[in-house]
Every structure is written in structure tokens, then in C-alpha cells.
């Protein structure tokens, strides 16, 4: 009897060693809901910060600079969206036990490269600078840190 009480006390402090199938399903469902909520929050925060940054830049700098910043922030939202699709596909493949063969995964890296190349190539015609576009693109990094202000853990991407 004393051994059972000790075992119950230890399990109360440390938890059980084995999770049941129901525990796993509940944990996975809760994780998926939290992931979806965090994803929507990240996309919304990235878009908001891009618009806010564009408004601030347009107040202090010429229209071309603000437009360049906005191009980068739109690219930032696209990058986060493509990254989420890659993560979703990895999760599905992991559940199936298969390897991921995501062709569009690396496409997210070409978002910033495409913006920079297009701006650099057409700078004579458009007059849009490259540096504000890069800074606008990095607005998603600031959005990743916003949960820290709410007392949550930062999202690691």
C-alpha cells in the first residue's frame, strides 16, 4: 500500500510515463488549433506592420520610398504564407510517414530575391530604391516578436 501511495505521489509530480492514444489525439488537436491561431495572428501582424511602416515612411520620405517599402511588406506577407504552406505539407507527410517532396518550398526564398532583382533592374524607369523594400520585407521579423509583448513565447521561424 505504501508503494502505491509513493507511486501515485511520484506520478503526480512527474506525470505518467505512457500516454494513451486519446491523450495523443487531444494533444495533437490542441497543438493544431494553437498553430492555426498563431499563424493567422502572424500573417495579420505582418500585414498590419507593413501598412503601419508604409504610412510612417510615406510621412517622412518621398512616395517612391514608401511604395518600395510597401512592395517589401507585401513580399513579407507572401513569404509567411508560403512558409506556412510548407510547414502544413511537412506535417501531413510526417503523419503519413512519408518524405516531403515539396516543390514550392524553396519558392518562398525567391520572393525577396525577385523583389530585389526587379527593383534593381528597373530602377532607371521606376525610381524605386531597393533598401526600403528589404526593410519592408523584414517586417515579418518584427511580427514574430510581438507575442513577447503579450507574455507569450516568440514564434521561431
C-alpha positions as CSV (number, residue, x, y, z in Angstrom):
1,X,0.0,0.0,0.0
2,X,2.8,2.4,0.9
3,X,4.5,1.7,-2.5
4,X,1.2,2.5,-4.4
5,X,1.0,5.8,-2.5
6,X,4.6,6.6,-3.3
7,X,4.0,5.8,-7.0
8,X,0.9,8.0,-7.1
9,X,2.8,10.8,-5.4
10,X,5.7,10.5,-8.0
11,X,3.2,10.3,-10.9
12,X,1.5,13.4,-9.6
13,X,4.8,15.3,-9.6
14,X,6.4,13.9,-12.8
15,X,3.4,12.7,-14.8
16,X,2.7,9.3,-16.3
17,X,5.4,7.6,-18.4
18,X,2.9,6.4,-21.1
19,X,0.4,8.5,-22.9
20,X,-2.8,6.9,-24.1
21,X,-4.0,7.2,-27.7
22,X,-6.7,9.6,-26.5
23,X,-4.1,11.8,-24.8
24,X,-2.1,11.9,-28.0
25,X,-5.2,12.9,-30.1
26,X,-6.1,15.6,-27.6
27,X,-2.6,17.0,-27.5
28,X,-2.3,17.0,-31.3
29,X,-5.7,18.7,-31.8
30,X,-4.8,21.3,-29.3
31,X,-1.5,21.9,-31.0
32,X,-3.1,22.2,-34.4
33,X,-5.6,24.8,-33.1
34,X,-2.8,26.8,-31.4
35,X,-0.7,26.6,-34.6
36,X,-3.6,27.9,-36.8
37,X,-4.3,30.7,-34.3
38,X,-0.6,31.7,-34.2
39,X,-0.4,31.5,-38.0
40,X,-3.3,33.8,-38.5
41,X,-2.0,36.2,-35.9
42,X,1.4,36.2,-37.5
43,X,0.0,36.9,-41.0
44,X,-2.3,39.7,-39.6
45,X,0.5,41.3,-37.6
46,X,2.9,41.2,-40.6
47,X,0.3,42.9,-42.8
48,X,-0.5,45.5,-40.1
49,X,3.1,46.3,-39.5
50,X,3.7,46.6,-43.3
51,X,0.9,49.1,-43.6
52,X,1.9,51.0,-40.5
53,X,5.5,51.1,-41.7
54,X,4.4,52.2,-45.1
55,X,2.4,55.1,-43.6
56,X,5.3,56.2,-41.4
57,X,7.7,56.0,-44.3
58,X,5.3,58.0,-46.5
59,X,5.1,60.7,-43.9
60,X,8.9,61.2,-43.7
61,X,10.1,60.2,-47.2
62,X,9.1,60.5,-50.8
63,X,6.3,58.4,-52.3
64,X,8.7,56.2,-54.2
65,X,10.4,55.2,-51.0
66,X,7.1,54.4,-49.3
67,X,6.0,52.4,-52.4
68,X,9.2,50.4,-52.3
69,X,8.7,49.7,-48.6
70,X,5.1,48.5,-49.3
71,X,6.4,46.2,-52.0
72,X,8.7,44.6,-49.5
73,X,6.0,44.3,-46.9
74,X,3.7,42.6,-49.4
75,X,6.5,40.2,-50.2
76,X,6.8,39.6,-46.4
77,X,3.2,38.5,-46.1
78,X,3.6,36.3,-49.2
79,X,6.8,34.8,-47.6
80,X,4.9,33.9,-44.4
81,X,2.0,32.4,-46.3
82,X,4.4,30.2,-48.4
83,X,6.3,29.2,-45.3
84,X,3.0,28.1,-43.6
85,X,2.1,26.0,-46.6
86,X,5.4,24.3,-46.5
87,X,5.0,23.6,-42.7
88,X,1.5,22.3,-43.3
89,X,2.7,19.9,-46.0
90,X,5.6,18.7,-43.8
91,X,3.1,17.9,-41.0
92,X,0.9,15.9,-43.4
93,X,3.8,14.0,-44.7
94,X,5.1,13.3,-41.2
95,X,1.8,11.9,-40.2
96,X,1.8,9.6,-43.2
97,X,5.3,8.6,-42.6
98,X,6.5,9.7,-46.0
99,X,9.3,12.0,-47.0
100,X,8.4,15.5,-48.1
101,X,8.8,16.4,-51.7
102,X,7.5,19.9,-51.7
103,X,8.5,21.6,-54.9
104,X,7.1,25.0,-53.9
105,X,9.0,25.1,-50.6
106,X,12.0,26.9,-51.9
107,X,9.8,29.4,-53.8
108,X,9.5,31.5,-50.6
109,X,13.2,32.3,-50.8
110,X,12.7,33.8,-54.3
111,X,10.2,36.3,-53.0
112,X,12.8,38.7,-51.6
113,X,15.2,37.9,-54.4
114,X,12.6,38.6,-57.0
115,X,11.7,41.9,-55.5
116,X,15.4,43.0,-55.2
117,X,16.2,41.9,-58.8
118,X,13.1,43.6,-60.2
119,X,13.8,46.8,-58.3
120,X,17.5,46.9,-59.2
121,X,16.8,46.1,-62.9
122,X,14.0,48.7,-63.3
123,X,15.4,51.4,-61.0
124,X,16.0,53.7,-64.0
125,X,12.4,53.5,-65.1
126,X,10.6,53.4,-61.7
127,X,13.0,55.2,-59.4
128,X,12.1,52.8,-56.6
129,X,15.0,52.3,-54.1
130,X,16.0,48.7,-53.1
131,X,16.8,49.3,-49.4
132,X,13.3,50.2,-48.3
133,X,12.0,47.1,-49.9
134,X,14.4,45.0,-47.9
135,X,13.3,46.8,-44.7
136,X,9.7,46.3,-45.6
137,X,10.3,42.6,-46.2
138,X,11.8,42.3,-42.7
139,X,8.6,43.5,-41.1
140,X,7.7,39.8,-40.6
141,X,10.6,39.5,-38.2
142,X,9.1,42.3,-36.0
143,X,5.8,40.5,-36.2
144,X,7.5,37.4,-34.8
145,X,8.5,39.3,-31.7
146,X,5.0,40.8,-31.0
147,X,3.8,37.8,-28.9
148,X,6.6,38.6,-26.4
149,X,4.7,41.9,-25.6
150,X,1.7,39.8,-24.7
151,X,3.7,37.5,-22.5
152,X,3.8,34.5,-24.9
153,X,6.8,32.8,-26.4
154,X,8.2,34.1,-29.6
155,X,7.4,32.1,-32.8
156,X,10.6,30.6,-34.2
157,X,10.9,30.8,-38.0
